[in-house]
Each structure stands twice: as C-alpha cells, then as structure tokens.
Amino acid sequence: MTDFSAVSPQRLVVFLTELGRCATSAELVRQAAELVAEEFDAEVGLVMSSDGVLAGVGFGSADLPTDLLQSIPSGVALVSIPGIGRCHTMTAACAAFPSGRIVAGRVSARYTSSDRDLLLGMAGVLDLATRSIRALERERARHRALEILLALQRSISHRAPLAKILASVTEGASSVMRGCPVALVLDDALDPTRPVHVGAAVETLVDPVSIPVHVQGVTAGHLLAGSQDGTPLGEEDRALLSTFAEHASLALTDARTVEAMKEAFHDPLTGLPNRPLFLDRLKAALDKRDPNPLAVLFVDLDRFKDVNDTMGHAAGDELLLQVAERIRATTRTESSAARFGGDEFALVVEYGSEPGIVLQVAERVIAAVAKPFTVRGKTVLIGATVGIAFSGHGRDASELLADADLAMYRAKRAGGGRSATFESKMRDELTSRLGLASDLTGALSRDELSVEFQPIFDLTTGRPIAVEALLRWHHPVRGIVAPSELIPIAESTGLIVPVGRWVLEQACHWASRWRESLPDLKVSVNASVHQLREPGFAEDVVAAITRAGLPPLALIMEVTESALIADHDGTIETLEKLEKAGITIALDDFGTGYSALSYLHKLPLDILKIDRSFVSGGQGEQGDQLVRTIIDLGKVYGLEVVAEGIEDEAQLQRLIQAGCTLGQGYFLSRPAIPEGLIEKLEHLDQGHEVLTELESHVGQPRGGFGSTIDEAAWEERPGY
C-alpha cells in the first residue's frame, strides 16, 4: 500500500476527482497522462504497460516512439526524445497494469524529491481508480449481456420468427464481446452440403472459438466468434459465447427444429431457399477472400396472374411447384435457386472464366418455362422474363439483387419472355422515373398538364364525328413528356385517378361548348384499369357529364384489352354501370390482347378500335387480314370499328377497301389544343362529297358514333 502521508492530500484528491469523471478505462489512462504532464509542467506524460504505451501526450499528431519510450529507465533520468529534445524523466510504478508505469518528462528543471513522492502518490491513485472503473465496466457488461439475453428469452417465449431470433443471437453476442464478429452455422437438413449461415461470414473470422449448438441434445451447428484485434478470446468471452449458444439451442428446440428451420429459411410451397437464405448465401459468396465471379438472375413469370385469376390459387400453387422443378432441372451445380414469393424466383450462378454460362442458364430457364404445363387436366402456357446482374464494382448482395430486378423490368417492358443484362444507365433511368413521379405529384396544381384533342373522322365523308382527349405534360425542365412514359408513372403512383378525373372534366367542358356548333360531336376519354377499379368511378363519370350539361351518349369511355385481362369481373361491373347510364363504351388497342375476343359477347361494348400496329401495314398481308377480320367481327356483334394511327394515304386506302368507315391519325389531323379547334372542325364538317356508301351493319348498334340522342328521355331516367 502506498504511503500518501508525505504528499499533499489536496493535490491527490484533485487528481482522483478528475479521474473519477472518466467513464471507460481508455478514457481513464488518457486523462491520467494529461494530468501528469499538467501537474509537473512537463512536455511529456505517459501511461505504459508491458503491452506498450497505453496513453501519451506531448507528441501531437506524430507517431509515438514506442521502443524509445519503453526503454526509459526507472526513477529519474535524462533522455533524448525525438521532436522534444533532452528531457528530465521521472517514473513511478503502477500496479494497475502489467509492468505498469507513469512517466513525466520535461525539458526545464530537474525533479525534486517532493515531485517524486507526488508521482508515486498519483500512481497509487491511478491504481485505485483503474480497479474501480474496471469493476464498473464489468458490471455494465453484465447488465448489457443480461438485457440482451432477457430480450432473447422474450422473443423465444413469444414465438418470434426463428430467423429473427437467430440473427439477434449473433448480433447480441457480438455486442457484448466488444464487437468481435460472431457467426452461427447450422446444418440444413434439406441440403446437408450447404449449411445455413447467420451473422458474420465464417471466412472472415480470425482464430475463431467454436461452441456447439444443439437441438434436443443433438448437435445442429456451431456458434463461432473471431478475434477482433488478433488477441485470443479469454475465458470470460468463451463463457458469454456459451450462454448465447444455449439460447440458440433453446430457440431451435422450441421452434420444432428441422420443420421450423425449413419455414424460416425455405419457401414453404416449393422447398427452395427463400429471400433471406438466398441473400445470406449470396453475401457469403461475395465475402470470400478470393470470390469467384458470379451473377444473379431475377426471374419473373409472365401471365401467371391469369392462371391464378381464372383457375384459382390452388391451381396457381400447383403450377408454381412445376415451375420450381423445371428451374431446378435447368441450373448447374454452381447455381443456387430460390423463390421470393408470388411468381418471383432468383438464381446465383458462379461462372468462373466463362460469363457465357450465365446467359445459357437464363435461356434454359426461359425455354423450360415456355413449354406447356398441365394443371388439373388443362394445358397452361406461361413464360418467364429474366434480369441478369454480374458481380463487381464493390456492390453488396442487396445491391446486386436490386440490379437484377431492375434488368428484369427492362426485359418486361420490351415484351417479356426474354432476358436483359443490367447496365448502369438502367439505374439512371429509374432515378429519372422516380424524379418524374415526384414532379408529377404537383404538376396539376402548377398547370403543367393540358389536354389536346384529336378528331375521329367518318372516312366515307371526311367529316369529324368525335374527338379523343389526350393528356399532355409540359415539364418545366424536360419539355414534353411522352405519353408512353407519363401514363405508366401516373398509374404506378396512383395519380392516374385524380389526373384522369381532371381530364374527364376538361373533355366534358370543351365538348359541351363545341356541341353548340356541332350538336352531334362526341368526345372520347381513356380510362385506366386503375380508374375502373376505383369505387364509385361510374358515378363520378355521370356526375362529370351532368355538371358539363353533356348528354350521356355524347361521351365515349375507352378501355384497353389489358384492363379487361387484369381485372375482368370488376371491369365488367363498372362497364355495365356506364352502359346503364347511357355512356358509349369503346375497346381500345383491339387485337393486342390475349383473351378479349372471348369476352366480346359478354361486354357492353359499342366500338372496337383497331390497334395502330395493324393499321401501319407493318404486319403485311397478315395484318390486313386481321383488320378485315376485326371489321367483320364488328358487323357480327353490331359494333362500330375505328382504325387508329393512320399516317399516310396508302394506309387510308387499304382501310377503306377493307370496309373500315371510321379512323383517326396524323395523316387526317394531328392532336390540337382546344382553343381554336372548333373553327377547324366546323370547316371540316362543311358537306364533303361522300366517297363510298356506308355498308349496313349486321344488327343494330347499341351506341357509338351513329346513335342519335334523345336528351329528354335520358333526363327522365331515374338516378341519372
């Protein structure tokens, strides 16, 4: 025990008080070194042990001359220190550390005997303070460990998801072991050659300590902890790791072992790894010290929703099982497949020095899924679209998967049934779309949106009989945003509903004004599938024409084949409400869908609009034949037929020869702003010579361009 009787008690009390403000051992030794230098007006203050210099002041940002400082002799001496010069040094042993010492070094006066007594007293005080703070740190660590373990016990008793509990085991153990990396490696009963990893990558652990994890007494894996700084883990750390391993064992046993592991890390339907396990394996592959080049394939099924909607979810599950088997069969041994839920799958492919392998795997998957399936005795045809992202550029597992997902959407927009490889410009395009989506939010209030109108003509007379309302966006920076970009953004953000409502109001307003001069003119407005799904949509349409003073048969609502396919039952219900209100219904882009033909006799339709891809002539004789077929269908079902996208004289003549009497397109008239449009329409309406006689329709039309309007009769209908 140090004798403090020869030392000023007040100076030691101040020293002890300052040290008492420290919260950690590291902070304590730094403060001690600073106080030693300050107390003796010294240029250098040190706290050292056999491991080296624990803390030192007086050297600024320069590296400490550790070897020189360790060689300072005990007692007092004269030492030359680089950057400081010849210093009088004074040393006192400190029992707080192995071979511990505190040192003061100053250039000016030598030390006196009272200085040496004071330094000895300070060494004793540092020993007391160190023992106290170490006790507090141990207590804090125990409390922290206890809190984490209690939280784990609560998670286990509340039956939290097993994957979440096991992740908490590795994170909690690492936390109480001063950040040492911890990994949990569990045997996978479904794939013994590929264990399940949770936490840090095993390859990164240095001198790991391994504690077995048990399920009902049988070893099911190991909890491993690696050294953080190269120092082997001590007995206290081993004891902590054992405690966390026991909790992992308890969680696994309580979760009914193998079955729970399957549910936690595998898709319950197909048995394939799920997203967490896929990402874990991908991360492990990327974290290897010498990782092999690899690629991620993101697979999305085409037309799977049609099967689910028409045959039921049980049939959809049966189809997914068959898809999973085909994907398994097409991949090589270095490929790992997973299902993310719904109709999304993923694969990771290590390709060594042959990147072409990745494209081959993608093509095999696409070809395998394109073959017919038999589900509940029926033949089912679907497809697959694949996005590919190659590793590199420091991307982590989540980023690589996101890039593959983005490439898949690019392939989807190109028509599906194909693959696309990620390029950085895809992310730029996504950023641009997100920016446009944000800008669109306030576009309506900033008066950036407008409506243009394109006339629809009677091809036999050249007279305009209707106008189609077309949404336009004048972006303040990008200028005109193409409708092909605008409409998908509006639909994906949900803005299509308020924007569509505004377009309808504008169309009804202008049509009401124009009908003062052209009383038979009609206006056509497009309706998105998202609008048709909106509760009360039909009632909103009726309210809009009522406010504008427009008779119901003066409004044409256009819906697409894709809307019918996406939500057949809901769409029919909405269309029937519109028909009951007296509103004309047109089926847009006819000929491009998969199943609308079978619905023609069920739907309350008045008009078919032939898609511009068939009008352009790009389909050749086959396209011309399809146009004639659609016209004949119109006659059979009592529907009028409109050709879209007429761009030259040759197209116009082919359509007239095929018997088409209605059309629109740039060759006839480009879309125009509403102001001044009536003068152009009046001019075109001036009695042109009839080119051909109108062919009679089979049956009477239910509505359409040629229908007359009895406004009084409609006003008397109840509820409208």
HELIX and SHEET records of a PDB file:
HELIX    1   1 PRO A    9  GLY A   20  1                                  12    
HELIX    2   2 SER A   25  GLU A   39  1                                  15    
HELIX    3   3 THR A   66  GLN A   70  1                                   5    
HELIX    4   4 SER A  113  SER A  157  1                                  45    
HELIX    5   5 LEU A  162  VAL A  176  1                                  15    
HELIX    6   6 VAL A  202  THR A  204  5                                   3    
HELIX    7   7 GLU A  235  ASP A  254  1                                  20    
HELIX    8   8 THR A  257  PHE A  265  1                                   9    
HELIX    9   9 ARG A  275  ASP A  287  1                                  13    
HELIX   10  10 PHE A  304  MET A  311  1                                   8    
HELIX   11  11 HIS A  313  THR A  330  1                                  18    
HELIX   12  12 GLY A  356  ALA A  370  1                                  15    
HELIX   13  13 ALA A  397  ARG A  413  1                                  17    
HELIX   14  14 SER A  424  THR A  441  1                                  18    
HELIX   15  15 PRO A  483  THR A  493  1                                  11    
HELIX   16  16 ILE A  496  TRP A  514  1                                  19    
HELIX   17  17 VAL A  529  ARG A  533  1                                   5    
HELIX   18  18 PHE A  537  ALA A  548  1                                  12    
HELIX   19  19 PRO A  552  ALA A  554  5                                   3    
HELIX   20  20 GLU A  561  ALA A  566  1                                   6    
HELIX   21  21 HIS A  568  LYS A  580  1                                  13    
HELIX   22  22 ALA A  596  TYR A  599  5                                   4    
HELIX   23  23 ARG A  612  VAL A  615  1                                   4    
HELIX   24  24 GLY A  620  TYR A  637  1                                  18    
HELIX   25  25 GLU A  649  GLN A  657  1                                   9    
HELIX   26  26 LEU A  677  LEU A  684  1                                   8    
HELIX   27  27 GLU A  711  GLU A  715  1                                   5    
SHEET    1   A 5 GLY A  52  VAL A  57  0                                        
SHEET    2   A 5 VAL A  44  SER A  49 -1                                        
SHEET    3   A 5 GLY A 100  ARG A 106 -1                                        
SHEET    4   A 5 GLY A  85  CYS A  94 -1                                        
SHEET    5   A 5 VAL A  76  ILE A  81 -1                                        
SHEET    1   B 4 VAL A 196  GLY A 199  0                                        
SHEET    2   B 4 VAL A 182  LEU A 186 -1                                        
SHEET    3   B 4 VAL A 218  ALA A 225 -1                                        
SHEET    4   B 4 VAL A 209  VAL A 215 -1                                        
SHEET    1   C 5 SER A 335  GLY A 341  0                                        
SHEET    2   C 5 GLU A 344  GLU A 350 -1                                        
SHEET    3   C 5 LEU A 294  ASP A 302 -1                                        
SHEET    4   C 5 GLY A 383  PHE A 390 -1                                        
SHEET    5   C 5 SER A 419  THR A 421  1                                        
SHEET    1   D 2 PHE A 373  VAL A 375  0                                        
SHEET    2   D 2 LYS A 378  VAL A 380 -1                                        
SHEET    1   E 9 GLY A 479  VAL A 481  0                                        
SHEET    2   E 9 ARG A 463  HIS A 475 -1                                        
SHEET    3   E 9 LEU A 449  ASP A 458 -1                                        
SHEET    4   E 9 LEU A 662  GLY A 663 -1                                        
SHEET    5   E 9 GLU A 640  ALA A 643  1                                        
SHEET    6   E 9 ILE A 607  ILE A 610  1                                        
SHEET    7   E 9 THR A 584  PHE A 590  1                                        
SHEET    8   E 9 LEU A 555  THR A 560  1                                        
SHEET    9   E 9 LYS A 522  ASN A 526  1                                        
END                                                                             
